[in-house]
Amino acid sequence: GTITGSEVTRHHGGAGLPEDTIYLKFHGSAGQSLGAFAPNGMTFEL
């Protein structure tokens, strides 16, 4: 998520993308910081 988010920000600026443009679905468990630095437009499902 961090690398993808960095690329989105680099190419589209701080405004990000429209809601749910990038939808990432994960299986398992994650820490509280999953998606902490994701730009607008990225949705995470765990």
CHARMM internal coordinates of N, CA and C (Angstrom, degrees):
IC EDIT
DIST 1 N 1 CA 1.4362
DIST 1 CA 1 C 1.5190
ANGL 1 N 1 CA 1 C 112.94
DIST 1 C 2 N 1.3322
ANGL 1 CA 1 C 2 N 117.03
DIHE 1 N 1 CA 1 C 2 N -38.01
DIST 2 N 2 CA 1.4679
ANGL 1 C 2 N 2 CA 119.79
DIHE 1 CA 1 C 2 N 2 CA -176.72
DIST 2 CA 2 C 1.5214
ANGL 2 N 2 CA 2 C 111.40
DIHE 1 C 2 N 2 CA 2 C -67.18
DIST 2 C 3 N 1.3197
ANGL 2 CA 2 C 3 N 117.27
DIHE 2 N 2 CA 2 C 3 N -43.76
DIST 3 N 3 CA 1.4737
ANGL 2 C 3 N 3 CA 120.49
DIHE 2 CA 2 C 3 N 3 CA -179.84
DIST 3 CA 3 C 1.5224
ANGL 3 N 3 CA 3 C 110.03
DIHE 2 C 3 N 3 CA 3 C -66.35
DIST 3 C 4 N 1.3233
ANGL 3 CA 3 C 4 N 116.84
DIHE 3 N 3 CA 3 C 4 N -44.12
DIST 4 N 4 CA 1.4630
ANGL 3 C 4 N 4 CA 120.50
DIHE 3 CA 3 C 4 N 4 CA 178.31
DIST 4 CA 4 C 1.5218
ANGL 4 N 4 CA 4 C 110.36
DIHE 3 C 4 N 4 CA 4 C -62.15
DIST 4 C 5 N 1.3264
ANGL 4 CA 4 C 5 N 116.93
DIHE 4 N 4 CA 4 C 5 N -44.80
DIST 5 N 5 CA 1.4588
ANGL 4 C 5 N 5 CA 121.17
DIHE 4 CA 4 C 5 N 5 CA 178.33
DIST 5 CA 5 C 1.5141
ANGL 5 N 5 CA 5 C 112.74
DIHE 4 C 5 N 5 CA 5 C -61.08
DIST 5 C 6 N 1.3181
ANGL 5 CA 5 C 6 N 116.17
DIHE 5 N 5 CA 5 C 6 N -38.74
DIST 6 N 6 CA 1.4615
ANGL 5 C 6 N 6 CA 120.93
DIHE 5 CA 5 C 6 N 6 CA 178.09
DIST 6 CA 6 C 1.5248
ANGL 6 N 6 CA 6 C 110.81
DIHE 5 C 6 N 6 CA 6 C -63.10
DIST 6 C 7 N 1.3175
ANGL 6 CA 6 C 7 N 116.79
DIHE 6 N 6 CA 6 C 7 N -42.10
DIST 7 N 7 CA 1.4710
ANGL 6 C 7 N 7 CA 120.95
DIHE 6 CA 6 C 7 N 7 CA 179.13
DIST 7 CA 7 C 1.5278
ANGL 7 N 7 CA 7 C 111.04
DIHE 6 C 7 N 7 CA 7 C -66.59
DIST 7 C 8 N 1.3241
ANGL 7 CA 7 C 8 N 116.99
DIHE 7 N 7 CA 7 C 8 N -40.82
DIST 8 N 8 CA 1.4692
ANGL 7 C 8 N 8 CA 120.44
DIHE 7 CA 7 C 8 N 8 CA 177.75
DIST 8 CA 8 C 1.5238
ANGL 8 N 8 CA 8 C 109.40
DIHE 7 C 8 N 8 CA 8 C -60.09
DIST 8 C 9 N 1.3154
ANGL 8 CA 8 C 9 N 117.21
DIHE 8 N 8 CA 8 C 9 N -47.30
DIST 9 N 9 CA 1.4621
ANGL 8 C 9 N 9 CA 121.30
DIHE 8 CA 8 C 9 N 9 CA -179.54
DIST 9 CA 9 C 1.5182
ANGL 9 N 9 CA 9 C 111.27
DIHE 8 C 9 N 9 CA 9 C -64.05
DIST 9 C 10 N 1.3126
ANGL 9 CA 9 C 10 N 116.85
DIHE 9 N 9 CA 9 C 10 N -40.30
DIST 10 N 10 CA 1.4627
ANGL 9 C 10 N 10 CA 120.71
DIHE 9 CA 9 C 10 N 10 CA -179.60
DIST 10 CA 10 C 1.5290
ANGL 10 N 10 CA 10 C 111.35
DIHE 9 C 10 N 10 CA 10 C -63.41
DIST 10 C 11 N 1.3190
ANGL 10 CA 10 C 11 N 116.78
DIHE 10 N 10 CA 10 C 11 N -39.92
DIST 11 N 11 CA 1.4644
ANGL 10 C 11 N 11 CA 120.80
DIHE 10 CA 10 C 11 N 11 CA -176.30
DIST 11 CA 11 C 1.5284
ANGL 11 N 11 CA 11 C 114.03
DIHE 10 C 11 N 11 CA 11 C -88.27
DIST 11 C 12 N 1.3387
ANGL 11 CA 11 C 12 N 117.54
DIHE 11 N 11 CA 11 C 12 N -27.68
DIST 12 N 12 CA 1.4675
ANGL 11 C 12 N 12 CA 120.37
DIHE 11 CA 11 C 12 N 12 CA -173.72
DIST 12 CA 12 C 1.5201
ANGL 12 N 12 CA 12 C 113.90
DIHE 11 C 12 N 12 CA 12 C -118.87
DIST 12 C 13 N 1.3214
ANGL 12 CA 12 C 13 N 117.56
DIHE 12 N 12 CA 12 C 13 N -1.29
DIST 13 N 13 CA 1.4569
ANGL 12 C 13 N 13 CA 120.80
DIHE 12 CA 12 C 13 N 13 CA 178.45
DIST 13 CA 13 C 1.5161
ANGL 13 N 13 CA 13 C 112.76
DIHE 12 C 13 N 13 CA 13 C 78.60
DIST 13 C 14 N 1.3131
ANGL 13 CA 13 C 14 N 115.54
DIHE 13 N 13 CA 13 C 14 N -176.02
DIST 14 N 14 CA 1.4527
ANGL 13 C 14 N 14 CA 122.16
DIHE 13 CA 13 C 14 N 14 CA -175.47
DIST 14 CA 14 C 1.5177
ANGL 14 N 14 CA 14 C 114.96
DIHE 13 C 14 N 14 CA 14 C -66.20
DIST 14 C 15 N 1.3248
ANGL 14 CA 14 C 15 N 117.86
DIHE 14 N 14 CA 14 C 15 N -20.08
DIST 15 N 15 CA 1.4662
ANGL 14 C 15 N 15 CA 120.51
DIHE 14 CA 14 C 15 N 15 CA -179.73
DIST 15 CA 15 C 1.5208
ANGL 15 N 15 CA 15 C 111.65
DIHE 14 C 15 N 15 CA 15 C -71.21
DIST 15 C 16 N 1.3292
ANGL 15 CA 15 C 16 N 117.19
DIHE 15 N 15 CA 15 C 16 N -22.91
DIST 16 N 16 CA 1.4583
ANGL 15 C 16 N 16 CA 120.79
DIHE 15 CA 15 C 16 N 16 CA 179.85
DIST 16 CA 16 C 1.5147
ANGL 16 N 16 CA 16 C 112.25
DIHE 15 C 16 N 16 CA 16 C 74.21
DIST 16 C 17 N 1.3248
ANGL 16 CA 16 C 17 N 115.59
DIHE 16 N 16 CA 16 C 17 N -146.22
DIST 17 N 17 CA 1.4586
ANGL 16 C 17 N 17 CA 123.16
DIHE 16 CA 16 C 17 N 17 CA -175.71
DIST 17 CA 17 C 1.5249
ANGL 17 N 17 CA 17 C 109.72
DIHE 16 C 17 N 17 CA 17 C -122.10
DIST 17 C 18 N 1.3469
ANGL 17 CA 17 C 18 N 117.17
DIHE 17 N 17 CA 17 C 18 N 168.65
DIST 18 N 18 CA 1.4637
ANGL 17 C 18 N 18 CA 118.85
DIHE 17 CA 17 C 18 N 18 CA 173.40
DIST 18 CA 18 C 1.5341
ANGL 18 N 18 CA 18 C 110.48
DIHE 17 C 18 N 18 CA 18 C -60.11
DIST 18 C 19 N 1.3162
ANGL 18 CA 18 C 19 N 116.42
DIHE 18 N 18 CA 18 C 19 N 154.17
DIST 19 N 19 CA 1.4593
ANGL 18 C 19 N 19 CA 123.01
DIHE 18 CA 18 C 19 N 19 CA -177.18
DIST 19 CA 19 C 1.5330
ANGL 19 N 19 CA 19 C 111.84
DIHE 18 C 19 N 19 CA 19 C -52.67
DIST 19 C 20 N 1.3214
ANGL 19 CA 19 C 20 N 115.94
DIHE 19 N 19 CA 19 C 20 N 137.68
DIST 20 N 20 CA 1.4739
ANGL 19 C 20 N 20 CA 124.74
DIHE 19 CA 19 C 20 N 20 CA 177.35
DIST 20 CA 20 C 1.5280
ANGL 20 N 20 CA 20 C 114.33
DIHE 19 C 20 N 20 CA 20 C 61.56
DIST 20 C 21 N 1.3300
ANGL 20 CA 20 C 21 N 118.33
DIHE 20 N 20 CA 20 C 21 N 24.15
DIST 21 N 21 CA 1.4602
ANGL 20 C 21 N 21 CA 119.93
DIHE 20 CA 20 C 21 N 21 CA 176.23
DIST 21 CA 21 C 1.5245
ANGL 21 N 21 CA 21 C 110.16
DIHE 20 C 21 N 21 CA 21 C -64.97
DIST 21 C 22 N 1.3178
ANGL 21 CA 21 C 22 N 116.62
DIHE 21 N 21 CA 21 C 22 N -41.03
DIST 22 N 22 CA 1.4682
ANGL 21 C 22 N 22 CA 122.21
DIHE 21 CA 21 C 22 N 22 CA 176.90
DIST 22 CA 22 C 1.5219
ANGL 22 N 22 CA 22 C 106.99
DIHE 21 C 22 N 22 CA 22 C -116.71
DIST 22 C 23 N 1.3211
ANGL 22 CA 22 C 23 N 116.32
DIHE 22 N 22 CA 22 C 23 N 120.76
DIST 23 N 23 CA 1.4660
ANGL 22 C 23 N 23 CA 121.82
DIHE 22 CA 22 C 23 N 23 CA -177.46
DIST 23 CA 23 C 1.5194
ANGL 23 N 23 CA 23 C 107.82
DIHE 22 C 23 N 23 CA 23 C -119.79
DIST 23 C 24 N 1.3130
ANGL 23 CA 23 C 24 N 116.79
DIHE 23 N 23 CA 23 C 24 N 116.60
DIST 24 N 24 CA 1.4614
ANGL 23 C 24 N 24 CA 121.90
DIHE 23 CA 23 C 24 N 24 CA -178.61
DIST 24 CA 24 C 1.5228
ANGL 24 N 24 CA 24 C 109.42
DIHE 23 C 24 N 24 CA 24 C -112.82
DIST 24 C 25 N 1.3324
ANGL 24 CA 24 C 25 N 116.39
DIHE 24 N 24 CA 24 C 25 N 125.48
DIST 25 N 25 CA 1.4647
ANGL 24 C 25 N 25 CA 121.64
DIHE 24 CA 24 C 25 N 25 CA -179.06
DIST 25 CA 25 C 1.5244
ANGL 25 N 25 CA 25 C 108.46
DIHE 24 C 25 N 25 CA 25 C -113.91
DIST 25 C 26 N 1.3251
ANGL 25 CA 25 C 26 N 115.70
DIHE 25 N 25 CA 25 C 26 N 124.73
DIST 26 N 26 CA 1.4581
ANGL 25 C 26 N 26 CA 122.19
DIHE 25 CA 25 C 26 N 26 CA -178.34
DIST 26 CA 26 C 1.5233
ANGL 26 N 26 CA 26 C 109.87
DIHE 25 C 26 N 26 CA 26 C -116.57
DIST 26 C 27 N 1.3159
ANGL 26 CA 26 C 27 N 115.67
DIHE 26 N 26 CA 26 C 27 N 153.20
DIST 27 N 27 CA 1.4615
ANGL 26 C 27 N 27 CA 122.31
DIHE 26 CA 26 C 27 N 27 CA 174.65
DIST 27 CA 27 C 1.5193
ANGL 27 N 27 CA 27 C 107.55
DIHE 26 C 27 N 27 CA 27 C -119.36
DIST 27 C 28 N 1.3156
ANGL 27 CA 27 C 28 N 117.35
DIHE 27 N 27 CA 27 C 28 N 136.76
DIST 28 N 28 CA 1.4576
ANGL 27 C 28 N 28 CA 121.01
DIHE 27 CA 27 C 28 N 28 CA 179.59
DIST 28 CA 28 C 1.5125
ANGL 28 N 28 CA 28 C 110.87
DIHE 27 C 28 N 28 CA 28 C 120.29
DIST 28 C 29 N 1.3146
ANGL 28 CA 28 C 29 N 115.15
DIHE 28 N 28 CA 28 C 29 N -140.88
DIST 29 N 29 CA 1.4601
ANGL 28 C 29 N 29 CA 120.17
DIHE 28 CA 28 C 29 N 29 CA -179.10
DIST 29 CA 29 C 1.5242
ANGL 29 N 29 CA 29 C 109.42
DIHE 28 C 29 N 29 CA 29 C -134.30
DIST 29 C 30 N 1.3270
ANGL 29 CA 29 C 30 N 115.34
DIHE 29 N 29 CA 29 C 30 N 161.69
DIST 30 N 30 CA 1.4654
ANGL 29 C 30 N 30 CA 120.51
DIHE 29 CA 29 C 30 N 30 CA -179.45
DIST 30 CA 30 C 1.5213
ANGL 30 N 30 CA 30 C 109.02
DIHE 29 C 30 N 30 CA 30 C -151.74
DIST 30 C 31 N 1.3109
ANGL 30 CA 30 C 31 N 115.23
DIHE 30 N 30 CA 30 C 31 N 163.56
DIST 31 N 31 CA 1.4589
ANGL 30 C 31 N 31 CA 121.01
DIHE 30 CA 30 C 31 N 31 CA 177.66
DIST 31 CA 31 C 1.5173
ANGL 31 N 31 CA 31 C 111.27
DIHE 30 C 31 N 31 CA 31 C -80.10
DIST 31 C 32 N 1.3085
ANGL 31 CA 31 C 32 N 115.58
DIHE 31 N 31 CA 31 C 32 N 174.16
DIST 32 N 32 CA 1.4614
ANGL 31 C 32 N 32 CA 121.17
DIHE 31 CA 31 C 32 N 32 CA -176.00
DIST 32 CA 32 C 1.5209
ANGL 32 N 32 CA 32 C 113.26
DIHE 31 C 32 N 32 CA 32 C -67.81
DIST 32 C 33 N 1.3224
ANGL 32 CA 32 C 33 N 118.20
DIHE 32 N 32 CA 32 C 33 N -13.93
DIST 33 N 33 CA 1.4632
ANGL 32 C 33 N 33 CA 119.84
DIHE 32 CA 32 C 33 N 33 CA -177.95
DIST 33 CA 33 C 1.5314
ANGL 33 N 33 CA 33 C 113.14
DIHE 32 C 33 N 33 CA 33 C -93.44
DIST 33 C 34 N 1.3295
ANGL 33 CA 33 C 34 N 118.33
DIHE 33 N 33 CA 33 C 34 N 6.04
DIST 34 N 34 CA 1.4664
ANGL 33 C 34 N 34 CA 120.32
DIHE 33 CA 33 C 34 N 34 CA 177.15
DIST 34 CA 34 C 1.5302
ANGL 34 N 34 CA 34 C 108.72
DIHE 33 C 34 N 34 CA 34 C -58.48
DIST 34 C 35 N 1.2899
ANGL 34 CA 34 C 35 N 116.85
DIHE 34 N 34 CA 34 C 35 N 120.11
DIST 35 N 35 CA 1.4589
ANGL 34 C 35 N 35 CA 121.66
DIHE 34 CA 34 C 35 N 35 CA 178.93
DIST 35 CA 35 C 1.5171
ANGL 35 N 35 CA 35 C 114.89
DIHE 34 C 35 N 35 CA 35 C 77.30
DIST 35 C 36 N 1.3277
ANGL 35 CA 35 C 36 N 117.33
DIHE 35 N 35 CA 35 C 36 N 10.94
DIST 36 N 36 CA 1.4678
ANGL 35 C 36 N 36 CA 120.55
DIHE 35 CA 35 C 36 N 36 CA -176.24
DIST 36 CA 36 C 1.5284
ANGL 36 N 36 CA 36 C 112.89
DIHE 35 C 36 N 36 CA 36 C -59.64
DIST 36 C 37 N 1.3083
ANGL 36 CA 36 C 37 N 117.94
DIHE 36 N 36 CA 36 C 37 N -32.43
DIST 37 N 37 CA 1.4619
ANGL 36 C 37 N 37 CA 121.10
DIHE 36 CA 36 C 37 N 37 CA -177.17
DIST 37 CA 37 C 1.5220
ANGL 37 N 37 CA 37 C 112.16
DIHE 36 C 37 N 37 CA 37 C -113.51
DIST 37 C 38 N 1.3223
ANGL 37 CA 37 C 38 N 116.68
DIHE 37 N 37 CA 37 C 38 N 21.03
DIST 38 N 38 CA 1.4654
ANGL 37 C 38 N 38 CA 120.83
DIHE 37 CA 37 C 38 N 38 CA 179.79
DIST 38 CA 38 C 1.5304
ANGL 38 N 38 CA 38 C 110.17
DIHE 37 C 38 N 38 CA 38 C -72.40
DIST 38 C 39 N 1.3298
ANGL 38 CA 38 C 39 N 116.77
DIHE 38 N 38 CA 38 C 39 N 137.88
DIST 39 N 39 CA 1.4651
ANGL 38 C 39 N 39 CA 119.55
DIHE 38 CA 38 C 39 N 39 CA 178.10
DIST 39 CA 39 C 1.5304
ANGL 39 N 39 CA 39 C 111.05
DIHE 38 C 39 N 39 CA 39 C -77.39
DIST 39 C 40 N 1.3166
ANGL 39 CA 39 C 40 N 116.16
DIHE 39 N 39 CA 39 C 40 N 169.87
DIST 40 N 40 CA 1.4615
ANGL 39 C 40 N 40 CA 120.64
DIHE 39 CA 39 C 40 N 40 CA 174.51
DIST 40 CA 40 C 1.5204
ANGL 40 N 40 CA 40 C 109.39
DIHE 39 C 40 N 40 CA 40 C -57.17
DIST 40 C 41 N 1.3157
ANGL 40 CA 40 C 41 N 115.75
DIHE 40 N 40 CA 40 C 41 N 141.60
DIST 41 N 41 CA 1.4596
ANGL 40 C 41 N 41 CA 120.82
DIHE 40 CA 40 C 41 N 41 CA 178.33
DIST 41 CA 41 C 1.5106
ANGL 41 N 41 CA 41 C 113.91
DIHE 40 C 41 N 41 CA 41 C 101.61
DIST 41 C 42 N 1.3267
ANGL 41 CA 41 C 42 N 118.04
DIHE 41 N 41 CA 41 C 42 N -11.64
DIST 42 N 42 CA 1.4617
ANGL 41 C 42 N 42 CA 121.79
DIHE 41 CA 41 C 42 N 42 CA 177.78
DIST 42 CA 42 C 1.5214
ANGL 42 N 42 CA 42 C 109.12
DIHE 41 C 42 N 42 CA 42 C -103.40
DIST 42 C 43 N 1.3251
ANGL 42 CA 42 C 43 N 116.29
DIHE 42 N 42 CA 42 C 43 N 127.14
DIST 43 N 43 CA 1.4555
ANGL 42 C 43 N 43 CA 122.18
DIHE 42 CA 42 C 43 N 43 CA 178.84
DIST 43 CA 43 C 1.5152
ANGL 43 N 43 CA 43 C 108.39
DIHE 42 C 43 N 43 CA 43 C -118.09
DIST 43 C 44 N 1.3262
ANGL 43 CA 43 C 44 N 116.46
DIHE 43 N 43 CA 43 C 44 N 133.87
DIST 44 N 44 CA 1.4591
ANGL 43 C 44 N 44 CA 122.88
DIHE 43 CA 43 C 44 N 44 CA 178.88
DIST 44 CA 44 C 1.5199
ANGL 44 N 44 CA 44 C 109.10
DIHE 43 C 44 N 44 CA 44 C -113.41
DIST 44 C 45 N 1.3173
ANGL 44 CA 44 C 45 N 116.39
DIHE 44 N 44 CA 44 C 45 N 132.91
DIST 45 N 45 CA 1.4641
ANGL 44 C 45 N 45 CA 121.60
DIHE 44 CA 44 C 45 N 45 CA 172.63
DIST 45 CA 45 C 1.5115
ANGL 45 N 45 CA 45 C 106.98
DIHE 44 C 45 N 45 CA 45 C -122.04
DIST 45 C 46 N 1.3210
ANGL 45 CA 45 C 46 N 116.27
DIHE 45 N 45 CA 45 C 46 N 131.62
DIST 46 N 46 CA 1.4641
ANGL 45 C 46 N 46 CA 121.23
DIHE 45 CA 45 C 46 N 46 CA -178.95
DIST 46 CA 46 C 1.5049
ANGL 46 N 46 CA 46 C 109.23
DIHE 45 C 46 N 46 CA 46 C -125.42
END
COOR INIT
IC SEED 1 N 1 CA 1 C
IC BUILD
